[in-house]
Amino acid sequence: MNTIYIQNQHNLSIPEVKLDVNSGKCTIAGNSYMEDTCTFYYPITDWITNYIQQKRGKMWWDFKLGYYNSSSKKHLANIIDQLGRYQLSGGQIEVNWYYHADDLDMLEDIEDFMESSNVLINTILYPASKQETMFFKRKASKNHLV
């Protein structure tokens, strides 16, 4: 079992992922709106399954997502569900989810994830950088959301 590190390599549709097998610290950060979410998220859910079976250590998860599509949302819900099952079996987890003040949809998603999985998710408000704000405005205008 190894640490997984996925860099987005200038592809804004793919989040950066770090799953550290030694520390149990895991981060998914950026945007997630790639076309083939199954191929992207399978190694992550597989890693979680293996970590739970082999390590049984405490896991710390930080979600620092900007935009994610509905397909990615299903995979994120699956990750939270896996963590919930781990917690029910006696595993220790801590989940932090960072969100922007104006992203009420994400806050609602987080609440849905908590309700469906019985996982406590610490919601942490953080301000957007100028670069992030410009990206989200550009992305929203392309999707006719502005």
Phi and psi in radians as a Rosetta constraint file:
Dihedral C 1 N 2 CA 2 C 2 CIRCULARHARMONIC -2.197 0.35
Dihedral N 2 CA 2 C 2 N 3 CIRCULARHARMONIC 2.843 0.35
Dihedral C 2 N 3 CA 3 C 3 CIRCULARHARMONIC -1.223 0.35
Dihedral N 3 CA 3 C 3 N 4 CIRCULARHARMONIC 2.455 0.35
Dihedral C 3 N 4 CA 4 C 4 CIRCULARHARMONIC -1.890 0.35
Dihedral N 4 CA 4 C 4 N 5 CIRCULARHARMONIC 2.299 0.35
Dihedral C 4 N 5 CA 5 C 5 CIRCULARHARMONIC -2.358 0.35
Dihedral N 5 CA 5 C 5 N 6 CIRCULARHARMONIC 2.021 0.35
Dihedral C 5 N 6 CA 6 C 6 CIRCULARHARMONIC -2.026 0.35
Dihedral N 6 CA 6 C 6 N 7 CIRCULARHARMONIC 2.046 0.35
Dihedral C 6 N 7 CA 7 C 7 CIRCULARHARMONIC -1.654 0.35
Dihedral N 7 CA 7 C 7 N 8 CIRCULARHARMONIC 2.578 0.35
Dihedral C 7 N 8 CA 8 C 8 CIRCULARHARMONIC -1.392 0.35
Dihedral N 8 CA 8 C 8 N 9 CIRCULARHARMONIC -0.150 0.35
Dihedral C 8 N 9 CA 9 C 9 CIRCULARHARMONIC 0.758 0.35
Dihedral N 9 CA 9 C 9 N 10 CIRCULARHARMONIC 0.852 0.35
Dihedral C 9 N 10 CA 10 C 10 CIRCULARHARMONIC 1.206 0.35
Dihedral N 10 CA 10 C 10 N 11 CIRCULARHARMONIC 0.222 0.35
Dihedral C 10 N 11 CA 11 C 11 CIRCULARHARMONIC -1.767 0.35
Dihedral N 11 CA 11 C 11 N 12 CIRCULARHARMONIC 1.769 0.35
Dihedral C 11 N 12 CA 12 C 12 CIRCULARHARMONIC -1.211 0.35
Dihedral N 12 CA 12 C 12 N 13 CIRCULARHARMONIC -0.138 0.35
Dihedral C 12 N 13 CA 13 C 13 CIRCULARHARMONIC -1.539 0.35
Dihedral N 13 CA 13 C 13 N 14 CIRCULARHARMONIC -0.097 0.35
Dihedral C 13 N 14 CA 14 C 14 CIRCULARHARMONIC -2.047 0.35
Dihedral N 14 CA 14 C 14 N 15 CIRCULARHARMONIC 2.235 0.35
Dihedral C 14 N 15 CA 15 C 15 CIRCULARHARMONIC -1.330 0.35
Dihedral N 15 CA 15 C 15 N 16 CIRCULARHARMONIC 2.748 0.35
Dihedral C 15 N 16 CA 16 C 16 CIRCULARHARMONIC -1.444 0.35
Dihedral N 16 CA 16 C 16 N 17 CIRCULARHARMONIC 2.379 0.35
Dihedral C 16 N 17 CA 17 C 17 CIRCULARHARMONIC -2.267 0.35
Dihedral N 17 CA 17 C 17 N 18 CIRCULARHARMONIC 2.312 0.35
Dihedral C 17 N 18 CA 18 C 18 CIRCULARHARMONIC -2.346 0.35
Dihedral N 18 CA 18 C 18 N 19 CIRCULARHARMONIC 2.113 0.35
Dihedral C 18 N 19 CA 19 C 19 CIRCULARHARMONIC -2.135 0.35
Dihedral N 19 CA 19 C 19 N 20 CIRCULARHARMONIC 1.768 0.35
Dihedral C 19 N 20 CA 20 C 20 CIRCULARHARMONIC -1.604 0.35
Dihedral N 20 CA 20 C 20 N 21 CIRCULARHARMONIC 1.933 0.35
Dihedral C 20 N 21 CA 21 C 21 CIRCULARHARMONIC -1.155 0.35
Dihedral N 21 CA 21 C 21 N 22 CIRCULARHARMONIC -0.525 0.35
Dihedral C 21 N 22 CA 22 C 22 CIRCULARHARMONIC -1.369 0.35
Dihedral N 22 CA 22 C 22 N 23 CIRCULARHARMONIC -0.706 0.35
Dihedral C 22 N 23 CA 23 C 23 CIRCULARHARMONIC -1.717 0.35
Dihedral N 23 CA 23 C 23 N 24 CIRCULARHARMONIC -0.355 0.35
Dihedral C 23 N 24 CA 24 C 24 CIRCULARHARMONIC 1.388 0.35
Dihedral N 24 CA 24 C 24 N 25 CIRCULARHARMONIC 0.132 0.35
Dihedral C 24 N 25 CA 25 C 25 CIRCULARHARMONIC -1.539 0.35
Dihedral N 25 CA 25 C 25 N 26 CIRCULARHARMONIC 2.269 0.35
Dihedral C 25 N 26 CA 26 C 26 CIRCULARHARMONIC -2.325 0.35
Dihedral N 26 CA 26 C 26 N 27 CIRCULARHARMONIC 2.405 0.35
Dihedral C 26 N 27 CA 27 C 27 CIRCULARHARMONIC -2.398 0.35
Dihedral N 27 CA 27 C 27 N 28 CIRCULARHARMONIC 2.389 0.35
Dihedral C 27 N 28 CA 28 C 28 CIRCULARHARMONIC -2.186 0.35
Dihedral N 28 CA 28 C 28 N 29 CIRCULARHARMONIC 2.076 0.35
Dihedral C 28 N 29 CA 29 C 29 CIRCULARHARMONIC -2.412 0.35
Dihedral N 29 CA 29 C 29 N 30 CIRCULARHARMONIC 2.465 0.35
Dihedral C 29 N 30 CA 30 C 30 CIRCULARHARMONIC 2.042 0.35
Dihedral N 30 CA 30 C 30 N 31 CIRCULARHARMONIC -2.590 0.35
Dihedral C 30 N 31 CA 31 C 31 CIRCULARHARMONIC -1.913 0.35
Dihedral N 31 CA 31 C 31 N 32 CIRCULARHARMONIC 2.742 0.35
Dihedral C 31 N 32 CA 32 C 32 CIRCULARHARMONIC -2.463 0.35
Dihedral N 32 CA 32 C 32 N 33 CIRCULARHARMONIC 1.594 0.35
Dihedral C 32 N 33 CA 33 C 33 CIRCULARHARMONIC -2.495 0.35
Dihedral N 33 CA 33 C 33 N 34 CIRCULARHARMONIC 0.610 0.35
Dihedral C 33 N 34 CA 34 C 34 CIRCULARHARMONIC -1.206 0.35
Dihedral N 34 CA 34 C 34 N 35 CIRCULARHARMONIC 2.817 0.35
Dihedral C 34 N 35 CA 35 C 35 CIRCULARHARMONIC -1.282 0.35
Dihedral N 35 CA 35 C 35 N 36 CIRCULARHARMONIC -0.749 0.35
Dihedral C 35 N 36 CA 36 C 36 CIRCULARHARMONIC -1.796 0.35
Dihedral N 36 CA 36 C 36 N 37 CIRCULARHARMONIC 1.386 0.35
Dihedral C 36 N 37 CA 37 C 37 CIRCULARHARMONIC -1.194 0.35
Dihedral N 37 CA 37 C 37 N 38 CIRCULARHARMONIC -0.553 0.35
Dihedral C 37 N 38 CA 38 C 38 CIRCULARHARMONIC -1.061 0.35
Dihedral N 38 CA 38 C 38 N 39 CIRCULARHARMONIC -0.828 0.35
Dihedral C 38 N 39 CA 39 C 39 CIRCULARHARMONIC -1.106 0.35
Dihedral N 39 CA 39 C 39 N 40 CIRCULARHARMONIC -0.670 0.35
Dihedral C 39 N 40 CA 40 C 40 CIRCULARHARMONIC -1.222 0.35
Dihedral N 40 CA 40 C 40 N 41 CIRCULARHARMONIC -0.832 0.35
Dihedral C 40 N 41 CA 41 C 41 CIRCULARHARMONIC -1.464 0.35
Dihedral N 41 CA 41 C 41 N 42 CIRCULARHARMONIC -0.314 0.35
Dihedral C 41 N 42 CA 42 C 42 CIRCULARHARMONIC -0.982 0.35
Dihedral N 42 CA 42 C 42 N 43 CIRCULARHARMONIC -0.839 0.35
Dihedral C 42 N 43 CA 43 C 43 CIRCULARHARMONIC -1.077 0.35
Dihedral N 43 CA 43 C 43 N 44 CIRCULARHARMONIC -0.491 0.35
Dihedral C 43 N 44 CA 44 C 44 CIRCULARHARMONIC -1.243 0.35
Dihedral N 44 CA 44 C 44 N 45 CIRCULARHARMONIC -0.866 0.35
Dihedral C 44 N 45 CA 45 C 45 CIRCULARHARMONIC -1.173 0.35
Dihedral N 45 CA 45 C 45 N 46 CIRCULARHARMONIC -0.589 0.35
Dihedral C 45 N 46 CA 46 C 46 CIRCULARHARMONIC -1.140 0.35
Dihedral N 46 CA 46 C 46 N 47 CIRCULARHARMONIC -0.724 0.35
Dihedral C 46 N 47 CA 47 C 47 CIRCULARHARMONIC -1.070 0.35
Dihedral N 47 CA 47 C 47 N 48 CIRCULARHARMONIC -0.764 0.35
Dihedral C 47 N 48 CA 48 C 48 CIRCULARHARMONIC -1.048 0.35
Dihedral N 48 CA 48 C 48 N 49 CIRCULARHARMONIC -0.812 0.35
Dihedral C 48 N 49 CA 49 C 49 CIRCULARHARMONIC -0.994 0.35
Dihedral N 49 CA 49 C 49 N 50 CIRCULARHARMONIC -0.819 0.35
Dihedral C 49 N 50 CA 50 C 50 CIRCULARHARMONIC -1.157 0.35
Dihedral N 50 CA 50 C 50 N 51 CIRCULARHARMONIC -0.707 0.35
Dihedral C 50 N 51 CA 51 C 51 CIRCULARHARMONIC -1.063 0.35
Dihedral N 51 CA 51 C 51 N 52 CIRCULARHARMONIC -0.796 0.35
Dihedral C 51 N 52 CA 52 C 52 CIRCULARHARMONIC -1.092 0.35
Dihedral N 52 CA 52 C 52 N 53 CIRCULARHARMONIC -0.730 0.35
Dihedral C 52 N 53 CA 53 C 53 CIRCULARHARMONIC -1.272 0.35
Dihedral N 53 CA 53 C 53 N 54 CIRCULARHARMONIC -0.655 0.35
Dihedral C 53 N 54 CA 54 C 54 CIRCULARHARMONIC -1.691 0.35
Dihedral N 54 CA 54 C 54 N 55 CIRCULARHARMONIC -0.686 0.35
Dihedral C 54 N 55 CA 55 C 55 CIRCULARHARMONIC -1.687 0.35
Dihedral N 55 CA 55 C 55 N 56 CIRCULARHARMONIC -0.804 0.35
Dihedral C 55 N 56 CA 56 C 56 CIRCULARHARMONIC 0.957 0.35
Dihedral N 56 CA 56 C 56 N 57 CIRCULARHARMONIC 0.542 0.35
Dihedral C 56 N 57 CA 57 C 57 CIRCULARHARMONIC -1.667 0.35
Dihedral N 57 CA 57 C 57 N 58 CIRCULARHARMONIC 3.019 0.35
Dihedral C 57 N 58 CA 58 C 58 CIRCULARHARMONIC -1.176 0.35
Dihedral N 58 CA 58 C 58 N 59 CIRCULARHARMONIC 2.503 0.35
Dihedral C 58 N 59 CA 59 C 59 CIRCULARHARMONIC -2.105 0.35
Dihedral N 59 CA 59 C 59 N 60 CIRCULARHARMONIC 2.384 0.35
Dihedral C 59 N 60 CA 60 C 60 CIRCULARHARMONIC -2.029 0.35
Dihedral N 60 CA 60 C 60 N 61 CIRCULARHARMONIC 2.182 0.35
Dihedral C 60 N 61 CA 61 C 61 CIRCULARHARMONIC -2.073 0.35
Dihedral N 61 CA 61 C 61 N 62 CIRCULARHARMONIC 2.288 0.35
Dihedral C 61 N 62 CA 62 C 62 CIRCULARHARMONIC -2.083 0.35
Dihedral N 62 CA 62 C 62 N 63 CIRCULARHARMONIC 2.111 0.35
Dihedral C 62 N 63 CA 63 C 63 CIRCULARHARMONIC -1.848 0.35
Dihedral N 63 CA 63 C 63 N 64 CIRCULARHARMONIC 2.078 0.35
Dihedral C 63 N 64 CA 64 C 64 CIRCULARHARMONIC -2.225 0.35
Dihedral N 64 CA 64 C 64 N 65 CIRCULARHARMONIC 1.162 0.35
Dihedral C 64 N 65 CA 65 C 65 CIRCULARHARMONIC -1.722 0.35
Dihedral N 65 CA 65 C 65 N 66 CIRCULARHARMONIC 2.516 0.35
Dihedral C 65 N 66 CA 66 C 66 CIRCULARHARMONIC -1.603 0.35
Dihedral N 66 CA 66 C 66 N 67 CIRCULARHARMONIC -1.602 0.35
Dihedral C 66 N 67 CA 67 C 67 CIRCULARHARMONIC -1.823 0.35
Dihedral N 67 CA 67 C 67 N 68 CIRCULARHARMONIC 2.448 0.35
Dihedral C 67 N 68 CA 68 C 68 CIRCULARHARMONIC -2.465 0.35
Dihedral N 68 CA 68 C 68 N 69 CIRCULARHARMONIC 2.547 0.35
Dihedral C 68 N 69 CA 69 C 69 CIRCULARHARMONIC -1.499 0.35
Dihedral N 69 CA 69 C 69 N 70 CIRCULARHARMONIC 3.062 0.35
Dihedral C 69 N 70 CA 70 C 70 CIRCULARHARMONIC -1.140 0.35
Dihedral N 70 CA 70 C 70 N 71 CIRCULARHARMONIC -0.578 0.35
Dihedral C 70 N 71 CA 71 C 71 CIRCULARHARMONIC -1.179 0.35
Dihedral N 71 CA 71 C 71 N 72 CIRCULARHARMONIC -0.731 0.35
Dihedral C 71 N 72 CA 72 C 72 CIRCULARHARMONIC -1.118 0.35
Dihedral N 72 CA 72 C 72 N 73 CIRCULARHARMONIC -0.663 0.35
Dihedral C 72 N 73 CA 73 C 73 CIRCULARHARMONIC -1.002 0.35
Dihedral N 73 CA 73 C 73 N 74 CIRCULARHARMONIC -0.693 0.35
Dihedral C 73 N 74 CA 74 C 74 CIRCULARHARMONIC -1.096 0.35
Dihedral N 74 CA 74 C 74 N 75 CIRCULARHARMONIC -0.694 0.35
Dihedral C 74 N 75 CA 75 C 75 CIRCULARHARMONIC -1.254 0.35
Dihedral N 75 CA 75 C 75 N 76 CIRCULARHARMONIC -0.634 0.35
Dihedral C 75 N 76 CA 76 C 76 CIRCULARHARMONIC -1.121 0.35
Dihedral N 76 CA 76 C 76 N 77 CIRCULARHARMONIC -0.718 0.35
Dihedral C 76 N 77 CA 77 C 77 CIRCULARHARMONIC -1.075 0.35
Dihedral N 77 CA 77 C 77 N 78 CIRCULARHARMONIC -0.676 0.35
Dihedral C 77 N 78 CA 78 C 78 CIRCULARHARMONIC -1.107 0.35
Dihedral N 78 CA 78 C 78 N 79 CIRCULARHARMONIC -0.717 0.35
Dihedral C 78 N 79 CA 79 C 79 CIRCULARHARMONIC -1.070 0.35
Dihedral N 79 CA 79 C 79 N 80 CIRCULARHARMONIC -0.833 0.35
Dihedral C 79 N 80 CA 80 C 80 CIRCULARHARMONIC -1.083 0.35
Dihedral N 80 CA 80 C 80 N 81 CIRCULARHARMONIC -0.699 0.35
Dihedral C 80 N 81 CA 81 C 81 CIRCULARHARMONIC -1.074 0.35
Dihedral N 81 CA 81 C 81 N 82 CIRCULARHARMONIC -0.725 0.35
Dihedral C 81 N 82 CA 82 C 82 CIRCULARHARMONIC -1.050 0.35
Dihedral N 82 CA 82 C 82 N 83 CIRCULARHARMONIC -0.748 0.35
Dihedral C 82 N 83 CA 83 C 83 CIRCULARHARMONIC -1.135 0.35
Dihedral N 83 CA 83 C 83 N 84 CIRCULARHARMONIC -0.658 0.35
Dihedral C 83 N 84 CA 84 C 84 CIRCULARHARMONIC -1.100 0.35
Dihedral N 84 CA 84 C 84 N 85 CIRCULARHARMONIC -0.742 0.35
Dihedral C 84 N 85 CA 85 C 85 CIRCULARHARMONIC -1.131 0.35
Dihedral N 85 CA 85 C 85 N 86 CIRCULARHARMONIC -0.665 0.35
Dihedral C 85 N 86 CA 86 C 86 CIRCULARHARMONIC -1.094 0.35
Dihedral N 86 CA 86 C 86 N 87 CIRCULARHARMONIC -0.766 0.35
Dihedral C 86 N 87 CA 87 C 87 CIRCULARHARMONIC -1.098 0.35
Dihedral N 87 CA 87 C 87 N 88 CIRCULARHARMONIC -0.739 0.35
Dihedral C 87 N 88 CA 88 C 88 CIRCULARHARMONIC -1.087 0.35
Dihedral N 88 CA 88 C 88 N 89 CIRCULARHARMONIC -0.500 0.35
Dihedral C 88 N 89 CA 89 C 89 CIRCULARHARMONIC -1.518 0.35
Dihedral N 89 CA 89 C 89 N 90 CIRCULARHARMONIC 0.123 0.35
Dihedral C 89 N 90 CA 90 C 90 CIRCULARHARMONIC 1.828 0.35
Dihedral N 90 CA 90 C 90 N 91 CIRCULARHARMONIC -0.047 0.35
Dihedral C 90 N 91 CA 91 C 91 CIRCULARHARMONIC -1.283 0.35
Dihedral N 91 CA 91 C 91 N 92 CIRCULARHARMONIC 2.661 0.35
Dihedral C 91 N 92 CA 92 C 92 CIRCULARHARMONIC -1.793 0.35
Dihedral N 92 CA 92 C 92 N 93 CIRCULARHARMONIC 2.317 0.35
Dihedral C 92 N 93 CA 93 C 93 CIRCULARHARMONIC -2.406 0.35
Dihedral N 93 CA 93 C 93 N 94 CIRCULARHARMONIC 2.683 0.35
Dihedral C 93 N 94 CA 94 C 94 CIRCULARHARMONIC -2.386 0.35
Dihedral N 94 CA 94 C 94 N 95 CIRCULARHARMONIC 2.220 0.35
Dihedral C 94 N 95 CA 95 C 95 CIRCULARHARMONIC -2.142 0.35
Dihedral N 95 CA 95 C 95 N 96 CIRCULARHARMONIC 2.179 0.35
Dihedral C 95 N 96 CA 96 C 96 CIRCULARHARMONIC -2.026 0.35
Dihedral N 96 CA 96 C 96 N 97 CIRCULARHARMONIC 2.360 0.35
Dihedral C 96 N 97 CA 97 C 97 CIRCULARHARMONIC -2.230 0.35
Dihedral N 97 CA 97 C 97 N 98 CIRCULARHARMONIC 2.016 0.35
Dihedral C 97 N 98 CA 98 C 98 CIRCULARHARMONIC -1.555 0.35
Dihedral N 98 CA 98 C 98 N 99 CIRCULARHARMONIC 2.428 0.35
Dihedral C 98 N 99 CA 99 C 99 CIRCULARHARMONIC -2.580 0.35
Dihedral N 99 CA 99 C 99 N 100 CIRCULARHARMONIC 2.773 0.35
Dihedral C 99 N 100 CA 100 C 100 CIRCULARHARMONIC -1.541 0.35
Dihedral N 100 CA 100 C 100 N 101 CIRCULARHARMONIC 2.551 0.35
Dihedral C 100 N 101 CA 101 C 101 CIRCULARHARMONIC -0.988 0.35
Dihedral N 101 CA 101 C 101 N 102 CIRCULARHARMONIC -0.575 0.35
Dihedral C 101 N 102 CA 102 C 102 CIRCULARHARMONIC -1.577 0.35
Dihedral N 102 CA 102 C 102 N 103 CIRCULARHARMONIC 0.094 0.35
Dihedral C 102 N 103 CA 103 C 103 CIRCULARHARMONIC -1.769 0.35
Dihedral N 103 CA 103 C 103 N 104 CIRCULARHARMONIC 1.293 0.35
Dihedral C 103 N 104 CA 104 C 104 CIRCULARHARMONIC -1.223 0.35
Dihedral N 104 CA 104 C 104 N 105 CIRCULARHARMONIC -0.477 0.35
Dihedral C 104 N 105 CA 105 C 105 CIRCULARHARMONIC -1.102 0.35
Dihedral N 105 CA 105 C 105 N 106 CIRCULARHARMONIC -0.741 0.35
Dihedral C 105 N 106 CA 106 C 106 CIRCULARHARMONIC -1.145 0.35
Dihedral N 106 CA 106 C 106 N 107 CIRCULARHARMONIC -0.733 0.35
Dihedral C 106 N 107 CA 107 C 107 CIRCULARHARMONIC -1.047 0.35
Dihedral N 107 CA 107 C 107 N 108 CIRCULARHARMONIC -0.688 0.35
Dihedral C 107 N 108 CA 108 C 108 CIRCULARHARMONIC -1.137 0.35
Dihedral N 108 CA 108 C 108 N 109 CIRCULARHARMONIC -0.719 0.35
Dihedral C 108 N 109 CA 109 C 109 CIRCULARHARMONIC -1.050 0.35
Dihedral N 109 CA 109 C 109 N 110 CIRCULARHARMONIC -0.758 0.35
Dihedral C 109 N 110 CA 110 C 110 CIRCULARHARMONIC -1.041 0.35
Dihedral N 110 CA 110 C 110 N 111 CIRCULARHARMONIC -0.775 0.35
Dihedral C 110 N 111 CA 111 C 111 CIRCULARHARMONIC -1.079 0.35
Dihedral N 111 CA 111 C 111 N 112 CIRCULARHARMONIC -0.704 0.35
Dihedral C 111 N 112 CA 112 C 112 CIRCULARHARMONIC -1.103 0.35
Dihedral N 112 CA 112 C 112 N 113 CIRCULARHARMONIC -0.742 0.35
Dihedral C 112 N 113 CA 113 C 113 CIRCULARHARMONIC -1.047 0.35
Dihedral N 113 CA 113 C 113 N 114 CIRCULARHARMONIC -0.754 0.35
Dihedral C 113 N 114 CA 114 C 114 CIRCULARHARMONIC -1.114 0.35
Dihedral N 114 CA 114 C 114 N 115 CIRCULARHARMONIC -0.772 0.35
Dihedral C 114 N 115 CA 115 C 115 CIRCULARHARMONIC -1.124 0.35
Dihedral N 115 CA 115 C 115 N 116 CIRCULARHARMONIC -0.735 0.35
Dihedral C 115 N 116 CA 116 C 116 CIRCULARHARMONIC -1.338 0.35
Dihedral N 116 CA 116 C 116 N 117 CIRCULARHARMONIC -0.406 0.35
Dihedral C 116 N 117 CA 117 C 117 CIRCULARHARMONIC -1.948 0.35
Dihedral N 117 CA 117 C 117 N 118 CIRCULARHARMONIC -0.231 0.35
Dihedral C 117 N 118 CA 118 C 118 CIRCULARHARMONIC 1.071 0.35
Dihedral N 118 CA 118 C 118 N 119 CIRCULARHARMONIC 0.474 0.35
Dihedral C 118 N 119 CA 119 C 119 CIRCULARHARMONIC -1.713 0.35
Dihedral N 119 CA 119 C 119 N 120 CIRCULARHARMONIC 2.276 0.35
Dihedral C 119 N 120 CA 120 C 120 CIRCULARHARMONIC -1.332 0.35
Dihedral N 120 CA 120 C 120 N 121 CIRCULARHARMONIC 2.131 0.35
Dihedral C 120 N 121 CA 121 C 121 CIRCULARHARMONIC -1.990 0.35
Dihedral N 121 CA 121 C 121 N 122 CIRCULARHARMONIC 2.091 0.35
Dihedral C 121 N 122 CA 122 C 122 CIRCULARHARMONIC -1.330 0.35
Dihedral N 122 CA 122 C 122 N 123 CIRCULARHARMONIC 2.060 0.35
Dihedral C 122 N 123 CA 123 C 123 CIRCULARHARMONIC -1.596 0.35
Dihedral N 123 CA 123 C 123 N 124 CIRCULARHARMONIC 2.235 0.35
Dihedral C 123 N 124 CA 124 C 124 CIRCULARHARMONIC -2.165 0.35
Dihedral N 124 CA 124 C 124 N 125 CIRCULARHARMONIC 2.112 0.35
Dihedral C 124 N 125 CA 125 C 125 CIRCULARHARMONIC -1.452 0.35
Dihedral N 125 CA 125 C 125 N 126 CIRCULARHARMONIC 2.290 0.35
Dihedral C 125 N 126 CA 126 C 126 CIRCULARHARMONIC -2.437 0.35
Dihedral N 126 CA 126 C 126 N 127 CIRCULARHARMONIC 2.555 0.35
Dihedral C 126 N 127 CA 127 C 127 CIRCULARHARMONIC -1.354 0.35
Dihedral N 127 CA 127 C 127 N 128 CIRCULARHARMONIC 2.594 0.35
Dihedral C 127 N 128 CA 128 C 128 CIRCULARHARMONIC -1.373 0.35
Dihedral N 128 CA 128 C 128 N 129 CIRCULARHARMONIC 2.496 0.35
Dihedral C 128 N 129 CA 129 C 129 CIRCULARHARMONIC -1.311 0.35
Dihedral N 129 CA 129 C 129 N 130 CIRCULARHARMONIC 2.881 0.35
Dihedral C 129 N 130 CA 130 C 130 CIRCULARHARMONIC -1.055 0.35
Dihedral N 130 CA 130 C 130 N 131 CIRCULARHARMONIC -0.689 0.35
Dihedral C 130 N 131 CA 131 C 131 CIRCULARHARMONIC -1.115 0.35
Dihedral N 131 CA 131 C 131 N 132 CIRCULARHARMONIC -0.774 0.35
Dihedral C 131 N 132 CA 132 C 132 CIRCULARHARMONIC -1.115 0.35
Dihedral N 132 CA 132 C 132 N 133 CIRCULARHARMONIC -0.742 0.35
Dihedral C 132 N 133 CA 133 C 133 CIRCULARHARMONIC -1.058 0.35
Dihedral N 133 CA 133 C 133 N 134 CIRCULARHARMONIC -0.756 0.35
Dihedral C 133 N 134 CA 134 C 134 CIRCULARHARMONIC -1.139 0.35
Dihedral N 134 CA 134 C 134 N 135 CIRCULARHARMONIC -0.715 0.35
Dihedral C 134 N 135 CA 135 C 135 CIRCULARHARMONIC -1.078 0.35
Dihedral N 135 CA 135 C 135 N 136 CIRCULARHARMONIC -0.820 0.35
Dihedral C 135 N 136 CA 136 C 136 CIRCULARHARMONIC -1.129 0.35
Dihedral N 136 CA 136 C 136 N 137 CIRCULARHARMONIC -0.651 0.35
Dihedral C 136 N 137 CA 137 C 137 CIRCULARHARMONIC -1.139 0.35
Dihedral N 137 CA 137 C 137 N 138 CIRCULARHARMONIC -0.740 0.35
Dihedral C 137 N 138 CA 138 C 138 CIRCULARHARMONIC -1.122 0.35
Dihedral N 138 CA 138 C 138 N 139 CIRCULARHARMONIC -0.775 0.35
Dihedral C 138 N 139 CA 139 C 139 CIRCULARHARMONIC -1.103 0.35
Dihedral N 139 CA 139 C 139 N 140 CIRCULARHARMONIC -0.771 0.35
Dihedral C 139 N 140 CA 140 C 140 CIRCULARHARMONIC -1.122 0.35
Dihedral N 140 CA 140 C 140 N 141 CIRCULARHARMONIC -0.689 0.35
Dihedral C 140 N 141 CA 141 C 141 CIRCULARHARMONIC -1.187 0.35
Dihedral N 141 CA 141 C 141 N 142 CIRCULARHARMONIC -0.575 0.35
Dihedral C 141 N 142 CA 142 C 142 CIRCULARHARMONIC -1.168 0.35
Dihedral N 142 CA 142 C 142 N 143 CIRCULARHARMONIC -0.554 0.35
Dihedral C 142 N 143 CA 143 C 143 CIRCULARHARMONIC -1.646 0.35
Dihedral N 143 CA 143 C 143 N 144 CIRCULARHARMONIC 0.165 0.35
Dihedral C 143 N 144 CA 144 C 144 CIRCULARHARMONIC 1.044 0.35
Dihedral N 144 CA 144 C 144 N 145 CIRCULARHARMONIC 0.664 0.35
Dihedral C 144 N 145 CA 145 C 145 CIRCULARHARMONIC -1.723 0.35
Dihedral N 145 CA 145 C 145 N 146 CIRCULARHARMONIC -0.215 0.35
